[in-house]
């Protein structure tokens, strides 16, 4: 879910762009992993070697330029769409997360957040051709991707998901009149009556969208986007449903805490694609048998709502309750040391295949080999 500008970077400040947390949380986790796991130590060494590689810098810069300019290149748009279909099919091959939703339901309901170009929903249709698809996607005129999926049972809303104020418990009269987005917030709730068998939270902060965002959002957009997707997803999923969430840097505090939260009200596993993005830290959290009505899930939703309010209305009364918080605690709940004590072993177990695959991919890349 979080944007990843440099796959060789070791997390410093909170990857989410939420500057209120600072680097200490990430460092605590990294120190723990360096002490307890050889696979992570090896990846860290490989990343450090990559930092010194100017070929790598040029390679990732070109990749970013291609991605940012895909809107004007039909061939590139189709390539990215097919790539996401392949990633979705690979994920299902290894986890059955897409196939399983149709086992006891001839017409499963899918909610695809940040849907465009639609590759994941297309992968769902390959194994569940009668699925009912619902999606939300950023308008292309605001820097969003073009939707390339066509299906007779497709209901897509074109909107900025981070402006769904009503979903976050905000009323029109709550919004300060001088707020930069005062006239942009949405006070209706999308798809209020659906109960989804499967929810995708696959959104990332898009660089082409930056020119359309108010200044206050530039450093906090990832937090706002993550929070909006997670709140909406958990509010629409049926008990026992599945959520698939894009994550970056398992060793970052935001990601560790997210996985830990989901472990409290669902069965979790992770999957890192081999078909693409191997050198990056991206992977998918797959949460099955989600219990959205449990106390832990409700508590998580409230924390994500507070995170959205804090980063959307910073300095106003709506965010006042979050001011002056202990930076080692996120959203009024979890301290890093407590999470590691309860979940550190499981975190390493989940992380090893992800770190191993990334380290091998970096070592085998042409730009890494060229530096030797």
Secondary structure, 3 states (H helix, E strand, C coil): CCCCCCCCCCCCCCCCCCCCCCCHHHHHHHHHHHHHCHHHHHHHHHHHHHHCCHHHHHHHHHHHHHHHCHHHCHHHHHHHHHHHHHHHHHHHHHHCCCCHHHCCCCCCEEEEECCCCCHHHHHHHHHCCCCEEEEEECCHHHCCCCCCCCCCCEEEEECCHHHECHHHCCCHHHCCCCCCCCCCCECCCCCCCCCEEEEEECCCCCHHHHHHCCHHHCCCHHHHHHHHHHHHHHHHEEEEEEEEEEECCCCCHHHHHHHHHHHCCCEEEEECCCCCCCCCCCEEEEEEEECCCCHHHHHHHHHHHHHHHHHHCCCCHHHHHHCCCCCCEECCCEEHHHHHHHHHHHHHHHHHHHHHHHHHHHHHCHHHHHCC
